[in-house]
Amino acid sequence: MALRGQIGSEKNLEDYITKLVRVFSELRRVLKEDGTLWLNLGDSYTSGGRKRRAPNKKNPARAMSYRAPTPKGLKPKDLIGVPWRVAFALQQDGWYLRSEIIWHKPNPHPESVKDRPTRAHETIFLLTKSEKYYYDYHAIMEPAHNGELRNKRSVWTVATEPTKEAHFATFPKNLVLPCILAGSRPEDFVLDPFFGSGTTGLVAALNGRSFIGIELQPTYIQIARERLARYGILFREDSLA
C-alpha cells in the first residue's frame, strides 16, 4: 500500500525524477563539504500499455498491481534508462557526477523474456558535493592478477543475498561495504534516505560508523530493527509526523 510521500508510484517519469532530485538536494544541504553520495538505481522497461504485472513461477515477487503509463517520447518495450536520467538531473542540480559503477550479479533474478538478454546488473553512481572530497581508495583496493593490490575497478561482482524477514530485494552487505569504507571515516555518520531493511545501517555500525536512516514504511522499520538486533545493534526511532 502506498503511503503519503512515498516515491516510486508516480504516473509521470519526470515527477519521479523531480522528487528524487528534491530529496537529494536536501541531503546535499546536510552533507559535509567533502562528503559523497552513492546511489544505486535499477532500470525498467515501459509497460506497453499494461496496467499490472503478473507474477511468474521463477520470480513471484515481480508482481505489481500498478504500472505507470509509457513515458512521453518512448515506445512500448523501450528500456527507460532511469539511472542515467536521474544522474544527469542530479548533475544539473549541482552534484558532481564522478563515477558509474556496474553491480554485476552472478545470481540475478530469473526472467521469462525470450527477446533480450536477462538483466544481470544494476548501476551505482558516485556523486559528490564538492570538487575535492574524501575518498579512501586504500580501504577498498582489490587483488590484481600478479598478487599485488590495485585501485578498485568500476565493475563489482556481488551476489544477491536473501533476507528471511523481507520478500523484497535488499542490498547485499558486500555491495554497501566499499561505499562506506571509501566514503567515510570511522565515527562518521552515514545517512540513508531510503533505509528499507536497514542494510546500510548494519554495515555502517559493524564498521565503526554511526548511521541515520529515513523510512516511511512501518513494516520495513520493524524488519530493520529485527535484522540489526540480531547483531546487537539497537537504534532509536523518531517520528517526523
Summary of the structure (lengths in Angstrom):
residues: 241
radius of gyration: 18.6
end to end distance: 18.1
largest distance: 55.4
contacts: 612
relative contact order: 0.13
helix: 28%
strand: 17%
